[in-house]
Amino acid sequence: MGSGEEDLADEAEVHLKLSTKLHSEVEKPLMNFHENVKKDKRKCDHHIADLCKQLASCYALVEKARKALTEWQRDLEMKTQQLEINLSNKMEEDIKKARRNPHRLMMTSCVVWTSTIRPSPSGLKRW
């Protein structure tokens, strides 16, 4: 039976060597790889979180600008309407004045016409 015990001891030694080799060449590299993947995943998660914060900040700025633009456009439309109303009122007033005094309208038109074709005093200096 001495030979059987030696065979068992040899087999145990082979199993121990195989187990050690398996641990050092397969398990340990896999565990290291797994740890590295976990670290990389954490880095990616942090990077994604930072990008999400940046995106949220940019979105907030865009929304703020959009609201300001909408308000500015609304204000511009109101001012345009007011100018149109003022112009319309001025035209109506001029028409009423013209109906009351047609000669005055003609004189006003002549003054406007001559001032548009006559050079300005500063332009005369160049001549």
Backbone bond lengths (Angstrom), bond angles and torsions (degrees), N, CA, C in turn:
res aa  C-N    CA-C-N  psi(-1)  N-CA   C-N-CA  omega(-1)  CA-C   N-CA-C  phi
1 M - - - 1.425 - - 1.518 111.49 -
2 G 1.255 119.26 -8.93 1.443 122.37 178.19 1.498 110.83 -60.62
3 S 1.306 115.85 -35.70 1.449 120.52 -179.10 1.526 110.52 -68.89
4 G 1.305 118.74 -35.40 1.458 122.61 179.30 1.518 111.02 -67.87
5 E 1.350 114.89 -37.68 1.454 118.79 178.62 1.519 110.33 -68.25
6 E 1.326 115.80 -37.89 1.460 119.43 177.53 1.526 110.23 -64.99
7 D 1.321 114.91 -40.98 1.466 118.79 178.41 1.536 110.82 -61.72
8 L 1.339 115.03 -41.49 1.465 119.19 178.41 1.524 110.71 -66.06
9 A 1.309 117.74 -41.03 1.463 121.39 179.12 1.531 109.70 -64.99
10 D 1.351 116.15 -42.06 1.466 119.72 177.80 1.536 110.60 -62.49
11 E 1.340 113.83 -43.42 1.465 118.06 -179.75 1.528 110.63 -64.83
12 A 1.329 117.11 -39.75 1.464 121.30 178.29 1.528 109.86 -63.83
13 E 1.341 116.02 -40.66 1.460 119.78 178.76 1.527 110.91 -64.53
14 V 1.347 115.93 -41.66 1.467 120.49 177.93 1.528 109.82 -62.23
15 H 1.332 116.24 -43.71 1.474 120.44 178.77 1.529 110.62 -62.91
16 L 1.327 117.52 -41.31 1.452 121.46 179.74 1.530 110.66 -64.29
17 K 1.343 116.48 -44.23 1.466 120.48 177.89 1.531 110.78 -63.21
18 L 1.344 114.94 -42.85 1.467 119.34 179.37 1.532 110.38 -63.61
19 S 1.332 116.05 -42.41 1.460 120.56 179.64 1.530 110.50 -63.33
20 T 1.339 116.60 -43.62 1.463 121.01 179.03 1.524 110.55 -63.66
21 K 1.338 115.07 -44.66 1.466 119.97 179.66 1.531 110.45 -64.51
22 L 1.341 115.72 -43.10 1.466 120.50 178.68 1.527 110.01 -60.25
23 H 1.334 116.01 -43.78 1.467 119.76 -179.77 1.525 110.73 -64.80
24 S 1.327 117.76 -46.08 1.469 120.38 -174.79 1.525 112.87 -75.75
25 E 1.316 118.01 -32.13 1.471 120.43 -174.31 1.528 114.23 -100.17
26 V 1.335 116.91 -19.18 1.470 118.77 -177.51 1.534 111.23 -120.89
27 E 1.334 116.20 -59.23 1.465 119.47 -174.31 1.529 112.52 -63.67
28 K 1.351 116.07 -49.18 1.462 119.29 -176.86 1.532 111.81 -62.93
29 P 1.363 119.78 -47.29 1.470 118.42 176.60 1.533 112.99 -60.64
30 L 1.342 116.21 -37.77 1.468 119.26 177.88 1.525 111.12 -64.95
31 M 1.331 117.06 -40.77 1.468 120.29 178.45 1.532 110.12 -65.23
32 N 1.348 116.64 -41.77 1.467 119.83 177.39 1.530 110.81 -62.68
33 F 1.331 115.14 -43.57 1.465 119.70 178.20 1.529 110.18 -60.47
34 H 1.332 115.82 -44.34 1.462 121.03 179.87 1.536 110.47 -60.78
35 E 1.325 117.57 -44.28 1.468 121.25 178.71 1.531 110.91 -63.20
36 N 1.332 116.43 -42.13 1.469 120.05 178.74 1.526 111.50 -63.80
37 V 1.335 115.75 -39.72 1.467 119.83 177.48 1.529 109.98 -63.39
38 K 1.333 117.35 -41.75 1.467 120.51 178.21 1.530 111.06 -62.24
39 K 1.354 116.49 -42.56 1.469 120.12 178.31 1.528 110.58 -63.29
40 D 1.337 116.15 -45.16 1.469 120.17 178.96 1.524 111.03 -61.54
41 K 1.329 115.78 -39.86 1.465 120.03 179.40 1.530 110.40 -63.82
42 R 1.342 116.77 -42.27 1.466 119.75 177.48 1.525 111.11 -61.52
43 K 1.349 116.34 -43.08 1.465 120.13 178.09 1.528 110.38 -60.65
44 C 1.331 115.69 -45.07 1.473 119.85 179.34 1.524 111.08 -62.79
45 D 1.333 116.18 -41.33 1.465 119.76 179.00 1.530 111.03 -61.25
46 H 1.346 116.20 -42.84 1.469 119.56 178.11 1.530 110.56 -65.18
47 H 1.323 116.15 -41.61 1.464 119.89 179.32 1.530 110.43 -63.21
48 I 1.323 116.30 -42.93 1.469 120.74 178.52 1.532 109.94 -63.07
49 A 1.333 116.67 -41.16 1.470 119.87 178.72 1.530 110.41 -62.55
50 D 1.338 116.86 -41.91 1.471 120.19 177.45 1.525 111.14 -62.68
51 L 1.331 116.18 -43.17 1.466 119.90 178.95 1.530 111.03 -63.41
52 C 1.333 116.33 -38.35 1.472 119.70 177.72 1.528 110.73 -63.25
53 K 1.340 116.11 -40.65 1.471 119.47 177.85 1.526 110.33 -63.45
54 Q 1.339 116.02 -44.05 1.466 119.73 178.95 1.525 110.85 -61.76
55 L 1.327 115.87 -42.51 1.461 120.37 179.85 1.527 110.84 -63.58
56 A 1.327 116.36 -42.92 1.466 120.04 178.71 1.527 110.56 -62.84
57 S 1.329 116.23 -40.13 1.466 120.39 178.40 1.528 110.68 -64.06
58 C 1.330 116.07 -45.74 1.473 120.14 178.65 1.525 110.37 -62.16
59 Y 1.324 117.10 -42.10 1.458 121.08 179.63 1.528 110.22 -61.56
60 A 1.340 116.23 -41.82 1.468 119.84 179.30 1.527 110.49 -63.32
61 L 1.333 116.81 -41.11 1.467 120.06 178.33 1.524 111.28 -64.67
62 V 1.327 116.40 -40.57 1.468 120.23 179.25 1.529 109.77 -64.71
63 E 1.317 116.86 -42.53 1.467 120.27 178.95 1.529 110.78 -63.08
64 K 1.328 116.04 -41.54 1.464 119.95 178.91 1.529 110.25 -62.94
65 A 1.327 116.10 -43.77 1.469 120.36 179.14 1.523 110.80 -65.42
66 R 1.341 116.64 -39.16 1.465 120.37 179.14 1.526 110.53 -63.15
67 K 1.323 116.44 -43.50 1.471 119.69 178.82 1.526 110.93 -64.13
68 A 1.332 115.98 -42.24 1.470 119.69 179.00 1.522 110.24 -63.19
69 L 1.326 116.50 -41.13 1.462 120.64 179.31 1.525 111.04 -64.98
70 T 1.323 116.81 -41.72 1.464 120.82 177.99 1.529 110.33 -62.16
71 E 1.324 115.60 -43.47 1.465 119.77 179.13 1.532 110.73 -64.94
72 W 1.331 115.97 -43.03 1.471 120.65 179.12 1.524 110.14 -62.49
73 Q 1.338 116.83 -41.36 1.464 121.16 179.95 1.531 110.18 -65.03
74 R 1.316 116.49 -42.53 1.463 120.84 178.43 1.534 110.17 -61.78
75 D 1.334 116.00 -43.95 1.464 120.94 178.52 1.524 110.77 -62.51
76 L 1.322 116.07 -42.51 1.466 121.04 179.08 1.527 111.08 -63.23
77 E 1.330 117.27 -41.18 1.467 120.73 177.93 1.526 110.86 -63.28
78 M 1.350 116.26 -41.14 1.468 119.18 178.98 1.523 110.67 -64.46
79 K 1.329 117.07 -42.66 1.466 120.29 178.96 1.525 110.79 -64.72
80 T 1.328 116.66 -39.80 1.465 120.71 178.41 1.523 110.32 -62.60
81 Q 1.326 116.72 -45.09 1.469 120.36 178.30 1.528 110.61 -61.48
82 Q 1.337 116.13 -41.90 1.467 119.67 179.87 1.525 110.55 -63.56
83 L 1.340 116.57 -41.93 1.468 119.89 177.71 1.525 111.07 -63.56
84 E 1.335 116.67 -40.69 1.466 119.97 178.26 1.521 110.69 -63.43
85 I 1.324 116.31 -40.94 1.471 120.28 178.35 1.524 109.96 -64.36
86 N 1.338 116.11 -45.85 1.470 119.90 179.21 1.518 111.14 -61.11
87 L 1.325 116.67 -42.80 1.463 120.76 179.29 1.522 110.41 -64.01
88 S 1.328 116.02 -43.71 1.463 120.21 179.16 1.529 110.30 -62.14
89 N 1.327 116.70 -43.80 1.471 120.64 178.57 1.520 110.62 -62.64
90 K 1.328 116.96 -42.47 1.470 121.36 179.01 1.518 110.36 -62.69
91 M 1.342 116.28 -42.61 1.465 119.51 179.44 1.524 110.46 -64.30
92 E 1.329 116.77 -42.55 1.465 120.08 178.27 1.527 110.53 -61.85
93 E 1.322 115.42 -41.93 1.461 120.10 179.09 1.528 110.67 -63.35
94 D 1.329 117.28 -43.18 1.468 121.22 178.14 1.526 111.12 -63.21
95 I 1.331 116.48 -39.67 1.471 120.37 179.16 1.526 110.00 -64.81
96 K 1.337 117.00 -43.17 1.468 120.29 178.61 1.527 110.84 -61.98
97 K 1.344 115.66 -43.46 1.471 119.47 178.43 1.524 110.39 -62.93
98 A 1.300 116.79 -39.90 1.461 121.02 -178.79 1.519 110.72 -65.80
99 R 1.310 116.96 -37.32 1.468 119.76 179.19 1.525 110.54 -67.33
100 R 1.343 115.24 -33.59 1.461 118.95 179.21 1.523 111.44 -74.90
101 N 1.328 116.45 -33.82 1.460 119.78 -175.23 1.527 109.04 -142.89
102 P 1.339 118.20 84.56 1.464 120.63 -176.74 1.522 112.53 -63.78
103 H 1.349 118.52 -31.50 1.464 121.49 -179.69 1.530 110.15 -65.34
104 R 1.304 117.20 -38.88 1.464 122.15 179.82 1.521 110.80 -63.79
105 L 1.332 116.97 -38.86 1.459 121.22 178.13 1.515 109.99 -61.63
106 M 1.334 116.25 -42.55 1.460 120.08 -179.19 1.529 109.63 -63.41
107 M 1.325 118.03 -42.26 1.462 121.65 179.95 1.525 110.49 -65.43
108 T 1.305 116.61 -41.14 1.462 120.72 178.61 1.515 109.84 -62.84
109 S 1.332 116.29 -42.35 1.460 120.30 178.85 1.510 110.84 -62.87
110 C 1.338 117.44 -41.42 1.469 120.82 179.75 1.517 110.58 -64.05
111 V 1.316 117.45 -42.39 1.465 120.84 179.80 1.521 109.82 -63.36
112 V 1.309 117.29 -44.53 1.463 121.13 178.83 1.510 109.78 -62.76
113 W 1.335 116.97 -43.55 1.467 120.87 -177.31 1.520 110.49 -65.78
114 T 1.336 118.69 -45.35 1.470 120.99 -177.99 1.515 111.06 -68.83
115 S 1.309 118.36 -32.78 1.464 119.16 -179.93 1.520 111.11 -71.69
116 T 1.315 117.22 -23.36 1.464 118.85 179.31 1.508 111.98 -81.64
117 I 1.363 118.37 -26.10 1.466 118.80 -178.04 1.517 112.46 -100.62
118 R 1.322 118.72 -16.41 1.458 122.13 -179.01 1.530 108.31 -83.81
119 P 1.335 119.05 136.65 1.468 120.04 177.87 1.516 110.26 -67.13
120 S 1.304 115.01 151.58 1.456 120.13 179.89 1.521 109.55 -73.74
121 P 1.336 118.44 160.94 1.472 120.85 179.23 1.526 111.70 -57.41
122 S 1.287 118.24 -36.79 1.467 119.69 178.70 1.524 110.07 -68.46
123 G 1.324 116.92 -31.15 1.459 120.38 177.58 1.516 111.74 -71.14
124 L 1.341 117.83 -28.33 1.466 121.21 179.65 1.521 111.39 -67.46
125 K 1.299 117.48 -31.88 1.457 120.79 -179.73 1.521 110.98 -62.24
126 R 1.293 116.88 -33.08 1.462 120.39 -179.82 1.518 111.46 -73.95
127 W 1.335 118.05 -25.25 1.469 120.87 -176.54 1.476 106.82 -73.80
